[in-house]
Amino acid sequence: MRTLIVFEAKEPVMCQRISTIHLHITTKCNLRCRHCSVEAARNADTSPMDRTTVTRVLKQAKDMGAENLEITGGDPLTLKPDYLESIVQDATNIGLETWVFTNAQLLGQTTAERLARAGVRRIVTSLYGRSPAVHDAFTGVSASHDRTLAGIRSAKDAGIQVIVATVVTSRTLEDVLDLPDLLERHGVDGIQFSTPVPTGRAKDMTNRDLLSEGDMDRAITEIEQAFQGLNYLFLNSLFPDPDPHLGRYCTYFVDRLAIDPLGNIVPCCLLPKELRTSLGNVHTESVQQVCSAANIADASVFHWLSKGHGAMRKALGYPEMSHNLCLLCMDMLRRLFCNAQRGEDEARPSGTRQIDRATNTRANPPDI
């Protein structure tokens, strides 16, 4: 039986209780995917957080109600196996269910079995088409398609659930529609669809890659027809019914915290750098301290994400609708963030120091 999963609107609240920690543990990756929002690369020089810090953060998140840990990057499997395994084991001991987001290039049988024993219940891996040519062109690395399929087989043999993530573009759509039989043969448990969000390397994607609104509408219909009988999920940049009356479209920062490799709590990993401001750093403060209501109310991007898309629309009188709801979210945040900055500038006495816009997170949000 087909299962269509969509995000339901929920009443946004200040982030005092969370369900998921989304930990970007590294920016190192052995692929160079065209849409990567964090521009992960082989030569990334960020070191992962030390195990003591990660474990402390996970315990604090558990105290705030967290049930899930999502470990992503970059690619977590580029880190030392003992390190990753120890983080997963600590999460399991704390009572968190762990998902690992990986391109599966390094997911051999031994690694899969070790991760399963440590407590990994599910991996999310990317497959950008049925044919190796389409997939490898998207990742920038030859033979990556074959290695991903091998990694999927290793995970399934180890008893780990596998979710495939794919990005729908004008160049990949036809090949994506041919995926169902390949996924069924490999025992894949579900597939999630999104479209490119213009941040990171995706900013360089051309109009030939991006679907128009009409094309996206048709793509959703074709996907629903092609994947009947399979579990599938439309993510927030590919949504079947862009209803402007919904309060919000995703769970980022309402009950889902994103932490970057430097320990910064960021609003969402898909936001462009000017909006991906930091609420605080887990190296110097507890998660509870960082996510205090006062901090959130005083940080424009976090403030508006915590209120939800409905509040943003109301404040702006925003009429646009789109199947790429991430794009609309970024547009509204830019307008609100700039409005807040503009009001701060007008209120600042002449001669006072102007705060660097790239790092300021303390713009006072307008009232609604």
Solvent accessible surface area in square Angstrom, and as a share of the most:
residue,aa,sasa,rsa
1,M,213,0.95
2,R,101,0.37
3,T,60,0.35
4,L,71,0.35
5,I,81,0.41
6,V,58,0.33
7,F,62,0.26
8,E,145,0.65
9,A,45,0.35
10,K,78,0.33
11,E,140,0.63
12,P,28,0.17
13,V,83,0.48
14,M,64,0.28
15,C,0,0.00
16,Q,94,0.42
17,R,170,0.62
18,I,3,0.02
19,S,38,0.24
20,T,9,0.05
21,I,1,0.00
22,H,11,0.05
23,L,2,0.01
24,H,14,0.06
25,I,1,0.00
26,T,0,0.00
27,T,28,0.17
28,K,80,0.34
29,C,15,0.09
30,N,17,0.09
31,L,9,0.04
32,R,137,0.50
33,C,17,0.10
34,R,76,0.28
35,H,45,0.20
36,C,22,0.13
37,S,17,0.11
38,V,33,0.19
39,E,77,0.35
40,A,3,0.02
41,A,20,0.16
42,R,149,0.55
43,N,132,0.68
44,A,29,0.23
45,D,133,0.69
46,T,42,0.24
47,S,85,0.55
48,P,46,0.29
49,M,8,0.03
50,D,74,0.38
51,R,116,0.42
52,T,104,0.61
53,T,12,0.07
54,V,1,0.01
55,T,24,0.14
56,R,82,0.30
57,V,3,0.01
58,L,1,0.00
59,K,111,0.47
60,Q,28,0.12
61,A,0,0.00
62,K,73,0.31
63,D,115,0.60
64,M,15,0.07
65,G,16,0.15
66,A,0,0.00
67,E,106,0.48
68,N,42,0.22
69,L,0,0.00
70,E,11,0.05
71,I,0,0.00
72,T,14,0.08
73,G,7,0.06
74,G,17,0.16
75,D,3,0.02
76,P,0,0.00
77,L,16,0.08
78,T,30,0.17
79,L,22,0.11
80,K,160,0.68
81,P,81,0.51
82,D,99,0.51
83,Y,39,0.15
84,L,4,0.02
85,E,43,0.19
86,S,21,0.13
87,I,0,0.00
88,V,0,0.00
89,Q,67,0.30
90,D,16,0.08
91,A,0,0.00
92,T,50,0.29
93,N,109,0.56
94,I,35,0.18
95,G,44,0.42
96,L,8,0.04
97,E,78,0.35
98,T,0,0.00
99,W,54,0.19
100,V,0,0.00
101,F,41,0.17
102,T,8,0.05
103,N,16,0.08
104,A,1,0.01
105,Q,19,0.08
106,L,90,0.45
107,L,5,0.02
108,G,36,0.35
109,Q,70,0.31
110,T,95,0.55
111,T,36,0.21
112,A,0,0.00
113,E,71,0.32
114,R,67,0.24
115,L,5,0.03
116,A,23,0.18
117,R,172,0.63
118,A,1,0.01
119,G,6,0.06
120,V,2,0.01
121,R,123,0.45
122,R,58,0.21
123,I,0,0.00
124,V,7,0.04
125,T,1,0.01
126,S,30,0.20
127,L,0,0.00
128,Y,5,0.02
129,G,0,0.00
130,R,83,0.30
131,S,36,0.23
132,P,65,0.41
133,A,77,0.60
134,V,39,0.23
135,H,1,0.01
136,D,24,0.13
137,A,72,0.55
138,F,5,0.02
139,T,0,0.00
140,G,57,0.54
141,V,31,0.18
142,S,89,0.58
143,A,44,0.34
144,S,0,0.00
145,H,6,0.03
146,D,81,0.42
147,R,94,0.34
148,T,0,0.00
149,L,19,0.09
150,A,42,0.32
151,G,1,0.01
152,I,0,0.00
153,R,119,0.43
154,S,13,0.08
155,A,0,0.00
156,K,64,0.27
157,D,109,0.56
158,A,23,0.18
159,G,67,0.65
160,I,3,0.01
161,Q,76,0.34
162,V,0,0.00
163,I,22,0.11
164,V,0,0.00
165,A,20,0.15
166,T,2,0.01
167,V,8,0.05
168,V,1,0.00
169,T,1,0.01
170,S,53,0.34
171,R,117,0.43
172,T,4,0.02
173,L,20,0.10
174,E,122,0.55
175,D,25,0.13
176,V,0,0.00
177,L,31,0.16
178,D,78,0.40
179,L,0,0.00
180,P,22,0.14
181,D,64,0.33
182,L,9,0.05
183,L,6,0.03
184,E,110,0.49
185,R,157,0.57
186,H,30,0.13
187,G,34,0.33
188,V,21,0.12
189,D,46,0.24
190,G,7,0.07
191,I,3,0.02
192,Q,25,0.11
193,F,0,0.00
194,S,21,0.13
195,T,8,0.04
196,P,8,0.05
197,V,11,0.06
198,P,49,0.31
199,T,0,0.00
200,G,11,0.11
201,R,27,0.10
202,A,4,0.03
203,K,134,0.57
204,D,118,0.61
205,M,16,0.07
206,T,68,0.40
207,N,133,0.68
208,R,175,0.64
209,D,0,0.00
210,L,71,0.35
211,L,23,0.12
212,S,61,0.39
213,E,83,0.37
214,G,34,0.33
215,D,51,0.27
216,M,8,0.03
217,D,72,0.37
218,R,143,0.52
219,A,0,0.00
220,I,8,0.04
221,T,65,0.38
222,E,66,0.30
223,I,0,0.00
224,E,46,0.21
225,Q,112,0.50
226,A,38,0.29
227,F,0,0.00
228,Q,120,0.53
229,G,44,0.43
230,L,27,0.14
231,N,68,0.35
232,Y,1,0.01
233,L,34,0.17
234,F,0,0.00
235,L,45,0.22
236,N,18,0.09
237,S,4,0.02
238,L,0,0.00
239,F,7,0.03
240,P,37,0.23
241,D,91,0.47
242,P,23,0.15
243,D,45,0.23
244,P,39,0.24
245,H,163,0.73
246,L,45,0.22
247,G,25,0.24
248,R,2,0.01
249,Y,6,0.02
250,C,20,0.12
251,T,36,0.21
252,Y,27,0.10
253,F,1,0.00
254,V,1,0.01
255,D,25,0.13
256,R,47,0.17
257,L,0,0.00
258,A,0,0.00
259,I,0,0.00
260,D,29,0.15
261,P,14,0.09
262,L,109,0.54
263,G,0,0.00
264,N,33,0.17
265,I,0,0.00
266,V,7,0.04
267,P,1,0.01
268,C,15,0.09
269,C,16,0.10
270,L,55,0.28
271,L,6,0.03
272,P,9,0.05
273,K,150,0.64
274,E,75,0.34
275,L,1,0.00
276,R,52,0.19
277,T,9,0.05
278,S,35,0.23
279,L,4,0.02
280,G,14,0.13
281,N,34,0.17
282,V,0,0.00
283,H,84,0.38
284,T,112,0.65
285,E,61,0.28
286,S,25,0.16
287,V,0,0.00
288,Q,74,0.33
289,Q,106,0.47
290,V,0,0.00
291,C,1,0.01
292,S,36,0.23
293,A,50,0.39
294,A,79,0.61
295,N,32,0.17
296,I,0,0.00
297,A,44,0.34
298,D,54,0.28
299,A,1,0.00
300,S,1,0.01
301,V,2,0.01
302,F,0,0.00
303,H,17,0.08
304,W,1,0.00
305,L,3,0.01
306,S,2,0.02
307,K,65,0.27
308,G,0,0.00
309,H,4,0.02
310,G,24,0.23
311,A,18,0.14
312,M,0,0.00
313,R,18,0.06
314,K,155,0.65
315,A,43,0.33
316,L,45,0.23
317,G,61,0.59
318,Y,15,0.06
319,P,105,0.66
320,E,72,0.32
321,M,107,0.48
322,S,9,0.06
323,H,13,0.06
324,N,13,0.06
325,L,1,0.01
326,C,22,0.13
327,L,78,0.39
328,L,16,0.08
329,C,12,0.07
330,M,4,0.02
331,D,43,0.22
332,M,0,0.00
333,L,1,0.01
334,R,91,0.33
335,R,107,0.39
336,L,3,0.01
337,F,16,0.07
338,C,64,0.38
339,N,58,0.30
340,A,6,0.05
341,Q,12,0.05
342,R,130,0.47
343,G,37,0.36
344,E,37,0.17
345,D,55,0.28
346,E,136,0.61
347,A,82,0.64
348,R,53,0.19
349,P,93,0.59
350,S,117,0.75
351,G,86,0.83
352,T,65,0.38
353,R,193,0.70
354,Q,111,0.49
355,I,64,0.33
356,D,87,0.45
357,R,64,0.24
358,A,66,0.51
359,T,94,0.55
360,N,8,0.04
361,T,19,0.11
362,R,89,0.32
363,A,0,0.00
364,N,95,0.49
365,P,25,0.16
366,P,47,0.30
367,D,141,0.73
368,I,97,0.49
